[in-house]
């Protein structure tokens, strides 16, 4: 047990758990880093803290300043918590199709929430571009720029990868997770490769994202669609650039939801769809590497953040996913 000297010290050092069902199904040890244990409830707390501390160190964020960011929600929650702890105001721009729980949480944390319609990245109305403009028009403000600000992936090089290495006692055969900003997969991959080049780093991509085809065929080509929030990317972000990807998998929403159901029934873990997709990817990597290997993945956030969607039978039925989650 560690006694934290302040609330920001609670970010990171999350527990890691052996997933019994996934391990028995594959003949490997499937371990999951419980990132929902961060104070803001997700892996994005790590990036939020490093981005803000980096801005302070570089003189970009001054006392009384404002943090502005475009996000699917979890980074906004992390930034609002970090901002509150350090005395900064926060403005968060989100697509209006994200979960109501995330929106309510950001508002409850005292951040200003700006909702915009979903749009392709090339559209100037995209939430990322909107957040950049707001930052430019606001006095004493920074744009967190989580997609291209490599302070994001540094959080995982210095934090997540180091923790995994220590918790696994240096015995890791593979790591996988999905990419949103690219910070987690690239940073953790780079950090683990620095420990042991033999560790296999795998991208687990949802449908609707282009990175699977990029690493498989060299072309950013999205196929299908996904309801997963916070993951899936159709460009090489600053954080994704140089990610040491050895292999790649594509996981459907139906498969990810089925894994979420099994995690709830077999392990007592209620997680979001990105976590289900990650565990499905870890199982795919385990089958590719063969029995006896030790695979690590990320449980990004809690399913309690998606009670109105993933854990709502009516919503699932409207998306044609009721059977997968049964």
Secondary structure, 3 states (H helix, E strand, C coil): CCCCCCHHHHCCCCCEEECHHHHHHHCCEEEEEEHHHCCCCECHHHHHHHHHHHHHHCCCCCCCCEEEEECCCHHHHHHHHHHHHHCCEEEEEEECCCCHHHHHHHHHCCCEEEEECCCCCCCCCCHHHHHHHHHHCCCCEEECCCCCCCHHHHHHHHHHHHHHHHHCCCCCCEEEECCCCCHHHHHHHHHHHHHCCCCEEEEEEECCCCHHHHHHHCCCCCCCCCCCCCCCCCCCCCCCCCCCCCEEEEECHHHHHHHHHHHHHHHCCCECHHHHHHHHHHHHHHHHHCCCCEEEEEECEEHHHHCCCCCCHHHHHHCCCCCCCC
